């Protein structure tokens, strides 16, 4: 937890309540040297995230305070039927932090989107979406939510992206894309939404003004490039998982770049062939490739644009990349298998990683220090912890 | 200079709704637009200043007249003075001028199975507040309905019913700054059945007299003989002086003479001729039982007599019942066919009226007196997780077993630890079989099917458990020979769920012989064996997948059956005598010929015989049964959560469980008739089983309910005293203490086995209530 050359003295006095405070004194010191602390009190930030536990129909609200640990503050039920698994899958917090949204993936009969007040965690509204809605992207103003209807278990027909106007929670458009759309994200300027189609080997860009497809990009290994109209579905067409060829991308996530690369580059997790592609959306080409290890699944670009974190679902680990240098900084084992979701704190310091685990073994949340590149805290959640999003920093990050 | 109508900017946004409902926006400060066919009051502002982007679709519109923008310009805000508005695109800015969005035609009508193309067969058009069409407005359209879908600009009709086409446009916010907002509009959309090709008026089978009042019925048929629902039938009489008929089809005989009644629907006519006779009836004699118990269905017959005492037949009779007790309800019912059933004891008067003459009869109803008592014989608790379904059977080794499923949905931790001796036995026998990834430290993980030896029902012994990679083992079924079992999986870590086949050569220690996931990755909720066929309910396609399991080590999908309905949800299937009963949630219950042969179906290519959807929806489970008196019924259970009246489980309004058992007359499978129900008011039905004219219902919060279903059934069995016993499966020693959540019952060899989500497996005995000895 301590940076080299820094001694962190947590002096105390935890104040009970949501904004736990600690007086912390930072001073330059040689290793092992005691330092007389000056008395300026500094608030230790508390980071809070929401995590969806898909097989428990519970959402966990988790708080992490560096030096103090991580706690589950609350578990919010989101299912309807106790005997059936409703399947809370994706979770997204509105940009202003007022609301959070969770997709109920299995649903009865179809998938639903639930909206909650963040904090009180009370239900605001629900609306029906398509089959197995998964991840969501929100426009920067929070007005529009775009959820991919993953439909991974139904007939292999092109599925779609639901567009929901969040103030009224009405689905105003449904944009048909391709097979198994996943990983919905809206880029920083709010003008484009991206998703990837696992069984169509395709990256799809939607114009957030018109809610129409504005571009498609073929992700098939060896033929990456603009997707030609009328071209056949990707090599992974069909539902035979076992028969999928080795040389397929099988994209599971698209992450728009942040920082200096924002609004131009996106990162695509090729789950099947173990790499992340950096795609330039101006000239629609692959600008860089990052080898990741087994089954990269979700991606998160830190807010400063410097790093990219990839969960490795098949490796029980995350990989952290330096986007400036184009190198992998480290591969960090996670506490439980089936590593799923990741979100970074706004100060780009920590990554919060959900691990589904297997069967009746509960999932976990790992907190990774992106400077130290190590897991600094872990906590057991409920079953099949997956979707994750960042809610708040208390006190607010002065940066 | 571009100006935006300030009044339109005051459009108020929708209140938050849920469940995909659609509401109209109220634009307080703008007068309502004129009807679609009115003449536009003022031409629109020329569009060239708006610089409409190429991507914006332009619906067919009326071109603006030259110079027409002048008047409106005076009302529009100065964009230069409101720089924020310049940030909005042309498509958003023009939204501020929209007074209404309408479909053309005003009501869209599509036939079931047909498709309408936007721009060809219908259109959506924006109008300014003066009623002039506006170009360049991007209109988003959706349909959220089970009657129709909107797919890439085509509306496809799926089922008869009324719904709406939702339309939305983006507009600048009233404040002039911030994110664009949405205004919603809607247009009625009617899905109609295929054209009526014939009408059939049902012959009431009675003579018409002056004073006769009875209701005529007609069926409208479309091509292929399918009955059309929701068809408006217009009735007329050719001689209203002799007989009238109202809009509900009620005929009233007035004077003697020949009359022709005509029914008309969609231009198709049918007629029915009859003769109105002078009323000869002077008296009515009523016969029937003088005594009955509550719940007994007894029949009354009425005989109309003329002045000579001769019978007048056939004649229309109205039956009514009245009570002599002072109470808030009648306590009994009598149906048009003379069937009487009482809910409460007492003396009742039956009146039968024919053409104004009335006869009376009386019946004394006593308590049904079927009270039984339930005693606990044994109980099995294992592990920290909730219990799901169960299956009791006699194994090939001659011993009796119950297999139970488990799931993780409500978390674990509350269930007591296994008794040491059981834990030791289970630990010794435990094997992780379909394990793909280990738990922490590589140890076992996953959900389990528990194996109970219940040869001694008082002492269920956990002999083994089969762990699989899943979070829910919802269903467990064993074939009729007791040689093969199938368990369902949901929540597999690799999202390939499917089923697991078990060899029961040693039923105390089942062995996995295969898993089948290929077409069932979405998870399987229920299965049912029929010979070497296994019917699997797939959560992905919501179809019945038909599997050949003749070689349990090489399962193959050989067929599939499902309905086409957006939002369909399939829950369960039961097969008996070659007939399959498929519970299709809000689409109702479907009866299939799955090898019976009467309707040409086979086990692998079932044929639909009939279906019935009722208002409550949530059709969850069906069980066919013919009782000792030869009455064939179909017992259909709902599973209703998320209703307004539901008891809160999680703290949300509407959370909890409701639903009841609907009882259908199954004498004619092609014409299901709902004739009775069993409804515990404060709880929700789940699985049920019937044996020896006794229905056992796992009624979630209401525990196990035991109901007498002998004889003929009518009305609400709960109110009729047919409930024989109930047993709360809640206990302090449970995962969730004192909270019954009964899942499934099965009578077996004189005992009833009940699984409860929170408290595990129960073995109970249902016996007649012992009366205290009288000294």
Interface residues (C-beta under 8 A of the other chain):
Chain A: X54 X55 X56 X57 X58 X77 X79 X80 X81 X82 X83 X84 X85 X106 X108 X109 X110 X115 X123 X124 X125 X126 X127 X128 X139 X141 X142 X143 X152 X153 X154 X155 X163 X165 X167 X168 X169 X170 X171 X172 X173 X174 X176 X207 X209 X210 X211 X212 X239 X240 X241 X336 X337 X338 X356 X357 X358 X359 X360 X361 X382 X383 X384
Chain B: X13 X14 X15 X16 X17 X18 X19 X20 X21 X22 X23 X53 X55 X56 X89 X91 X92 X138 X140 X141 X142 X144 X150 X151 X152 X166 X168 X178 X179 X180 X181 X182 X184 X385 X388 X406 X407 X408 X409 X410 X411 X412 X436 X437 X438 X439 X440 X445 X446 X447 X448 X467 X468 X469 X470 X471 X472 X474 X490 X491 X493 X495 X496 X518 X519 X521 X522 X523 X525 X538 X539 X540 X541 X542 X567 X568 X569 X585 X586 X639 X641 X642 X649 X650 X651 X652 X655 X657 X686 X741 X743 X757
